[in-house]
Amino acid sequence: MPVKNRFAELQAEITEWRRDLHENPEILFETHRTSALVAEKLTAFGCDEVVTGIGRTGVVAVIKGKTDTSGKVIGLRADMDALPIHEETGLDYASKTANAMHACGHDGHTAMLLGAAKYLSETRNFDGTVVLIFQPAEEGGGGGKEMCDDGMMERWNIQEVYGMHNWPGRPVGSFAIRPGAFFAATDQFDITFSGRGGHAAKPQETIDTTVMAAQAVLALQTIASRNADPVQQIVVSVTSFETSSKAFNVIPARVQIKGTVRTMAPEVRDLAEKRIKEICAGVAATFGGEADVIYYRGYPVMVNHEEQTEFAAKVARDVSGGCDDAPLVMGGEDFAFMLEERPGAYILVGNGDTAAVHHPKYNFTDDAIPAGCSWWAEIVEQRMPAA
């Protein structure tokens, strides 16, 4: 059961949609044009229900099969938002919006799910109901959580949910997946060290926050090397270090550091937050200063469910002839919120030899469209076979 011929026929049309989305990127929840375009197409396809405004600017559509003796309802999710990056691809259809681009391939995800929606609306060769989820604000806004908080799962009685992401470096149209923890929990910290500023020639009269913060940066690395179990995954990265003074001869009164924590287990996540607060308070006290630690919990660990992962891999093998074991990913993914509410699985589809996601020269590979669309369609037709 290889790539469906219908998607080979539709590829040029789907590519046109994708490139239009690429040319007109929108960030976080500001996906007004994108959401309107998605809703317009879903309505034109003949979906049984199209609802906008879920999770602020999300779109949900319903397609009923020819029969519904099973009572099954499956959700398929694609993200729609772009990134605040200035595009450097030089493409004819490059972003027309300054400092915004589809640098993660969400234009491709949206276009592929639209392609699957068109096919499923035409054929309806399944027994049950499919709910199409077009989500805003995956890139840091938690749009998936907002759609869940709006009661999406309960309103449409979604029983299982499936997601997909393109993956540069994998052969185009190939698949990879893993059960259990897959993408990391992503937290952030914002720490302000306070002391007493003064002249650089008289350090004895100051409480030097630069030295204080520098010591803390190094000490924070001991969370991974000396506090966490060595077989557990954790990354603590200090990514910003800013003093309150920019002069050559002034010891600053304050220093602010920022960074991220990536973990794969709840207990390690708790440990990281606890130790960051303890280390910074202790280092600051050693030098006679203070540390104000603000710790933001972001996306939780994204955990694929065993049964649904096995099924998703089987469908991928049917479509492409194989499905590899995916590695752990220390990046975050807010599909995690949907997988906390319902069983399901998230899969990677190969994007070929392209720039990495979140790079100004990244571009989604349109040749991946038939495989991605076919996987969506087969998830529905195989999970809810026609009666």
VEXRO-511334 format. One line per field, with one value per residue (C-alpha): residue number from 1; residue in one letter; x, y, z. Coordinates in nm, 3 decimals, always signed. Layout:
<sites>
fifi: NUM ...
lose: A ...
c1: X ...
c2: Y ...
c3: Z ...
</sites>
This chain:
<sites>
fifi: 1 2 3 4 5 6 7 8 9 10 11 12 13 14 15 16 17 18 19 20 21 22 23 24 25 26 27 28 29 30 31 32 33 34 35 36 37 38 39 40 41 42 43 44 45 46 47 48 49 50 51 52 53 54 55 56 57 58 59 60 61 62 63 64 65 66 67 68 69 70 71 72 73 74 75 76 77 78 79 80 81 82 83 84 85 86 87 88 89 90 91 92 93 94 95 96 97 98 99 100 101 102 103 104 105 106 107 108 109 110 111 112 113 114 115 116 117 118 119 120 121 122 123 124 125 126 127 128 129 130 131 132 133 134 135 136 137 138 139 140 141 142 143 144 145 146 147 148 149 150 151 152 153 154 155 156 157 158 159 160 161 162 163 164 165 166 167 168 169 170 171 172 173 174 175 176 177 178 179 180 181 182 183 184 185 186 187 188 189 190 191 192 193 194 195 196 197 198 199 200 201 202 203 204 205 206 207 208 209 210 211 212 213 214 215 216 217 218 219 220 221 222 223 224 225 226 227 228 229 230 231 232 233 234 235 236 237 238 239 240 241 242 243 244 245 246 247 248 249 250 251 252 253 254 255 256 257 258 259 260 261 262 263 264 265 266 267 268 269 270 271 272 273 274 275 276 277 278 279 280 281 282 283 284 285 286 287 288 289 290 291 292 293 294 295 296 297 298 299 300 301 302 303 304 305 306 307 308 309 310 311 312 313 314 315 316 317 318 319 320 321 322 323 324 325 326 327 328 329 330 331 332 333 334 335 336 337 338 339 340 341 342 343 344 345 346 347 348 349 350 351 352 353 354 355 356 357 358 359 360 361 362 363 364 365 366 367 368 369 370 371 372 373 374 375 376 377 378 379 380 381 382 383 384 385 386 387
lose: M P V K N R F A E L Q A E I T E W R R D L H E N P E I L F E T H R T S A L V A E K L T A F G C D E V V T G I G R T G V V A V I K G K T D T S G K V I G L R A D M D A L P I H E E T G L D Y A S K T A N A M H A C G H D G H T A M L L G A A K Y L S E T R N F D G T V V L I F Q P A E E G G G G G K E M C D D G M M E R W N I Q E V Y G M H N W P G R P V G S F A I R P G A F F A A T D Q F D I T F S G R G G H A A K P Q E T I D T T V M A A Q A V L A L Q T I A S R N A D P V Q Q I V V S V T S F E T S S K A F N V I P A R V Q I K G T V R T M A P E V R D L A E K R I K E I C A G V A A T F G G E A D V I Y Y R G Y P V M V N H E E Q T E F A A K V A R D V S G G C D D A P L V M G G E D F A F M L E E R P G A Y I L V G N G D T A A V H H P K Y N F T D D A I P A G C S W W A E I V E Q R M P A A
c1: +0.000 +0.243 +0.189 -0.163 -0.191 -0.442 -0.174 +0.060 -0.220 -0.278 +0.089 +0.112 -0.200 -0.085 +0.257 +0.087 -0.095 +0.228 +0.421 +0.146 +0.163 +0.541 +0.518 +0.278 +0.406 +0.233 +0.370 +0.224 -0.151 -0.153 -0.236 -0.539 -0.475 -0.357 -0.654 -0.898 -0.737 -0.746 -1.113 -1.203 -1.045 -1.193 -1.537 -1.481 -1.376 -1.715 -1.615 -1.917 -1.820 -1.560 -1.509 -1.268 -1.147 -1.050 -0.740 -0.780 -0.699 -0.708 -0.933 -1.112 -1.290 -1.494 -1.521 -1.760 -1.698 -1.946 -2.050 -2.013 -2.077 -1.751 -1.813 -1.441 -1.312 -0.950 -0.779 -0.507 -0.305 -0.091 +0.071 +0.035 +0.265 +0.599 +0.910 +1.047 +1.340 +1.448 +1.446 +1.767 +1.663 +1.633 +1.331 +1.077 +0.815 +1.026 +0.855 +0.708 +0.693 +1.001 +1.145 +0.897 +0.944 +0.833 +1.168 +1.025 +0.808 +0.469 +0.363 +0.431 +0.248 -0.060 -0.056 -0.020 -0.311 -0.520 -0.431 -0.540 -0.861 -0.943 -0.888 -1.083 -1.372 -1.382 -1.361 -1.493 -1.376 -1.375 -1.608 -1.606 -1.515 -1.192 -1.128 -0.871 -0.682 -0.498 -0.310 -0.151 +0.140 +0.343 +0.664 +0.663 +0.302 +0.147 -0.134 -0.190 -0.266 -0.502 -0.698 -0.722 -0.820 -1.101 -1.245 -1.155 -1.108 -1.440 -1.641 -1.557 -1.514 -1.161 -1.034 -0.687 -0.466 -0.175 +0.087 +0.375 +0.691 +0.929 +1.290 +1.591 +1.870 +1.634 +1.562 +1.262 +0.938 +1.094 +0.964 +1.099 +0.925 +0.981 +0.748 +0.755 +0.940 +1.032 +1.067 +1.197 +1.028 +1.144 +1.173 +1.332 +1.500 +1.557 +1.797 +1.895 +2.200 +2.206 +2.505 +2.670 +2.814 +3.116 +3.439 +3.649 +3.955 +3.797 +3.652 +3.679 +3.397 +3.164 +2.973 +3.073 +2.774 +2.980 +3.202 +2.895 +2.703 +3.009 +3.053 +2.685 +2.709 +2.981 +2.808 +2.483 +2.665 +2.709 +2.336 +2.392 +2.737 +2.693 +2.324 +2.132 +2.159 +2.415 +2.176 +1.908 +1.891 +1.928 +2.068 +2.113 +2.215 +2.285 +2.217 +2.223 +2.450 +2.382 +2.524 +2.347 +2.648 +2.824 +3.114 +3.475 +3.540 +3.217 +3.140 +2.767 +2.510 +2.306 +2.362 +2.087 +2.134 +1.880 +1.868 +1.684 +1.652 +1.570 +1.470 +1.304 +1.160 +0.940 +1.168 +1.471 +1.271 +1.189 +1.551 +1.672 +1.437 +1.528 +1.902 +1.900 +1.733 +1.963 +2.285 +2.211 +2.104 +2.414 +2.658 +2.504 +2.521 +2.886 +2.970 +2.732 +2.469 +2.123 +1.972 +1.616 +1.531 +1.224 +1.168 +0.915 +0.775 +0.719 +0.615 +0.607 +0.783 +0.609 +0.532 +0.419 +0.172 +0.285 -0.010 -0.062 +0.311 +0.319 +0.021 +0.169 +0.492 +0.298 +0.120 +0.452 +0.597 +0.294 +0.340 +0.716 +0.844 +1.008 +1.007 +1.322 +1.369 +1.390 +1.642 +1.546 +1.499 +1.597 +1.385 +1.031 +0.696 +0.361 +0.179 +0.279 -0.030 -0.260 -0.085 -0.141 -0.516 -0.552 -0.349 -0.170 +0.162 +0.392 +0.607 +0.892 +0.887 +1.211 +1.277 +1.602 +1.934 +1.817 +1.920 +1.814 +1.482 +1.493 +1.769 +1.716 +1.795 +1.561 +1.285 +1.026 +1.076 +0.762 +0.858 +0.768 +0.403 +0.269 +0.420 +0.297 -0.055 -0.069 +0.031 -0.248 -0.504 -0.390 -0.404 -0.775 -0.856 -0.663 -0.763 -1.129 -1.165 -1.478 -1.757
c2: +0.000 +0.270 +0.643 +0.702 +0.797 +1.067 +1.262 +1.239 +1.399 +1.664 +1.740 +2.046 +2.196 +2.120 +2.264 +2.583 +2.609 +2.543 +2.811 +3.065 +2.994 +3.021 +3.360 +3.488 +3.368 +3.460 +3.426 +3.270 +3.337 +3.599 +3.338 +3.529 +3.500 +3.141 +3.036 +3.203 +3.033 +2.695 +2.738 +2.850 +2.544 +2.302 +2.446 +2.418 +2.055 +1.981 +1.907 +1.839 +2.106 +2.384 +2.584 +2.874 +3.046 +2.734 +2.818 +3.180 +3.131 +2.754 +2.578 +2.247 +2.055 +1.733 +1.473 +1.183 +0.847 +0.665 +0.475 +0.515 +0.178 +0.193 +0.528 +0.599 +0.957 +1.029 +1.367 +1.473 +1.783 +2.026 +2.347 +2.671 +2.935 +3.069 +3.199 +3.551 +3.494 +3.693 +3.457 +3.411 +3.146 +3.373 +3.172 +3.317 +3.254 +3.374 +3.550 +3.889 +3.976 +4.122 +3.913 +3.630 +3.302 +2.941 +2.816 +2.500 +2.366 +2.436 +2.557 +2.202 +2.044 +2.259 +2.198 +1.820 +1.802 +2.012 +1.766 +1.476 +1.666 +1.707 +1.337 +1.221 +1.454 +1.307 +0.940 +0.906 +0.546 +0.488 +0.397 +0.674 +1.041 +1.230 +1.565 +1.790 +2.020 +2.324 +2.479 +2.822 +2.912 +2.593 +2.798 +2.894 +3.005 +2.680 +2.688 +2.316 +2.369 +2.655 +2.438 +2.165 +2.421 +2.533 +2.182 +2.060 +1.695 +1.674 +1.883 +1.655 +1.336 +1.284 +0.943 +0.933 +1.204 +1.194 +1.451 +1.479 +1.688 +1.713 +1.623 +1.758 +1.503 +1.211 +1.084 +1.260 +1.081 +0.832 +0.797 +0.758 +0.726 +0.604 +0.504 +0.674 +0.998 +1.153 +1.534 +1.706 +1.925 +2.280 +2.525 +2.870 +3.059 +3.431 +3.510 +3.853 +3.884 +4.196 +4.341 +4.679 +4.856 +5.080 +5.188 +4.916 +5.057 +4.995 +4.641 +4.611 +4.862 +4.662 +4.336 +4.224 +4.075 +3.994 +3.754 +3.625 +3.550 +3.403 +3.157 +3.068 +2.997 +2.741 +2.598 +2.542 +2.292 +2.066 +1.991 +1.763 +1.641 +1.593 +1.602 +1.417 +1.043 +1.004 +0.784 +1.055 +1.329 +1.691 +2.002 +2.328 +2.614 +2.973 +3.169 +3.532 +3.729 +4.101 +4.352 +4.666 +4.876 +4.883 +5.105 +4.981 +5.111 +5.032 +4.717 +4.666 +4.649 +4.386 +4.105 +3.911 +3.565 +3.366 +3.017 +2.692 +2.350 +2.041 +1.717 +1.385 +1.286 +1.473 +1.394 +1.533 +1.843 +1.893 +1.839 +2.099 +2.368 +2.294 +2.297 +2.613 +2.800 +2.651 +2.706 +3.066 +3.155 +2.990 +3.151 +3.495 +3.455 +3.353 +3.691 +3.888 +3.942 +3.811 +3.608 +3.638 +3.324 +3.309 +2.962 +2.919 +2.574 +2.540 +2.242 +1.905 +1.594 +1.468 +1.101 +0.871 +0.602 +0.244 +0.104 +0.412 +0.436 +0.077 +0.148 +0.472 +0.290 +0.014 +0.275 +0.444 +0.111 +0.060 +0.404 +0.418 +0.063 +0.129 +0.319 +0.380 +0.414 +0.787 +0.928 +1.125 +1.493 +1.756 +2.017 +2.084 +2.018 +2.136 +1.838 +1.706 +1.874 +1.683 +1.354 +1.423 +1.439 +1.152 +0.851 +0.902 +0.930 +1.177 +1.080 +1.234 +1.249 +1.303 +1.647 +1.554 +1.734 +2.081 +2.342 +2.261 +2.384 +2.733 +2.830 +3.133 +2.914 +2.627 +2.529 +2.253 +1.995 +1.967 +1.618 +1.498 +1.596 +1.268 +1.055 +1.287 +1.310 +0.934 +0.870 +1.098 +0.928 +0.576 +0.654 +0.721 +0.440 +0.173 +0.278 +0.307 +0.061 +0.091 -0.133
c3: +0.000 -0.119 -0.158 -0.283 -0.650 -0.565 -0.380 -0.676 -0.877 -0.610 -0.541 -0.767 -0.607 -0.253 -0.335 -0.451 -0.116 +0.072 -0.113 -0.061 +0.313 +0.300 +0.133 +0.399 +0.738 +1.063 +1.415 +1.732 +1.760 +1.483 +1.218 +1.094 +0.720 +0.753 +0.964 +0.726 +0.426 +0.598 +0.695 +0.343 +0.185 +0.436 +0.368 -0.007 +0.033 +0.186 +0.544 +0.763 +1.014 +1.018 +1.338 +1.387 +1.703 +1.898 +2.101 +1.984 +1.614 +1.572 +1.319 +1.367 +1.091 +1.096 +0.820 +0.868 +0.704 +0.483 +0.794 +1.169 +1.325 +1.522 +1.691 +1.661 +1.641 +1.544 +1.556 +1.311 +1.402 +1.202 +1.329 +1.132 +1.284 +1.161 +1.339 +1.401 +1.164 +0.858 +0.560 +0.359 +0.105 -0.200 -0.315 -0.558 -0.290 +0.004 +0.293 +0.211 +0.582 +0.745 +1.028 +0.984 +0.798 +0.793 +0.918 +1.075 +0.794 +0.948 +0.603 +0.482 +0.775 +0.714 +0.339 +0.383 +0.627 +0.387 +0.111 +0.330 +0.413 +0.045 -0.022 +0.285 +0.199 -0.153 -0.060 +0.299 +0.279 +0.653 +0.939 +1.198 +1.220 +1.164 +1.333 +1.164 +1.402 +1.266 +1.556 +1.606 +1.833 +1.849 +1.852 +2.216 +2.257 +2.374 +2.120 +2.166 +2.533 +2.454 +2.210 +2.474 +2.739 +2.507 +2.542 +2.195 +2.292 +2.476 +2.230 +1.937 +2.141 +2.009 +2.121 +1.965 +1.818 +1.571 +1.471 +1.224 +1.178 +0.885 +0.964 +0.771 +0.726 +0.669 +0.315 +0.164 +0.248 +0.489 +0.845 +1.199 +1.535 +1.891 +2.176 +2.515 +2.586 +2.251 +2.272 +2.585 +2.842 +2.780 +3.069 +3.101 +3.381 +3.437 +3.723 +3.854 +4.080 +4.298 +4.482 +4.522 +4.222 +4.223 +4.060 +3.900 +4.076 +4.418 +4.407 +4.785 +4.814 +4.592 +4.594 +4.247 +4.061 +3.752 +3.946 +4.128 +3.809 +3.636 +3.923 +3.899 +3.525 +3.593 +3.900 +3.708 +3.486 +3.790 +3.786 +3.487 +3.586 +3.964 +4.061 +3.790 +3.734 +3.450 +3.250 +3.250 +2.987 +3.097 +2.930 +3.126 +2.897 +3.000 +2.684 +2.796 +3.035 +3.070 +3.319 +3.434 +3.333 +2.998 +3.108 +3.116 +3.467 +3.651 +3.848 +3.791 +4.069 +3.885 +3.637 +3.463 +3.315 +3.115 +2.976 +2.919 +3.078 +2.871 +3.044 +2.961 +3.299 +3.552 +3.845 +3.661 +3.572 +3.941 +4.036 +3.786 +3.915 +4.277 +4.219 +4.005 +4.289 +4.553 +4.356 +4.268 +4.622 +4.761 +4.519 +4.573 +4.951 +4.929 +4.774 +4.995 +4.728 +4.641 +4.357 +4.233 +4.035 +3.812 +3.669 +3.387 +3.315 +2.941 +2.733 +2.912 +2.785 +2.471 +2.528 +2.247 +2.354 +2.293 +2.097 +1.881 +1.808 +1.689 +1.464 +1.330 +1.245 +1.068 +0.855 +0.777 +0.660 +0.437 +0.284 +0.240 +0.284 +0.618 +0.946 +1.148 +1.522 +1.593 +1.841 +2.149 +2.065 +2.324 +2.147 +2.269 +2.100 +2.232 +2.078 +2.422 +2.568 +2.331 +2.410 +2.781 +2.713 +2.465 +2.350 +2.021 +1.845 +1.673 +1.373 +1.174 +0.793 +0.602 +0.450 +0.273 +0.271 +0.372 +0.626 +0.981 +1.113 +1.265 +1.019 +0.788 +0.484 +0.575 +0.332 +0.339 +0.062 -0.151 -0.268 +0.084 +0.032 -0.118 +0.160 +0.435 +0.295 +0.241 +0.603 +0.728 +0.503 +0.593 +0.964 +0.916 +0.673 +0.861 +1.213 +1.111 +0.819 +0.610 +0.737
</sites>
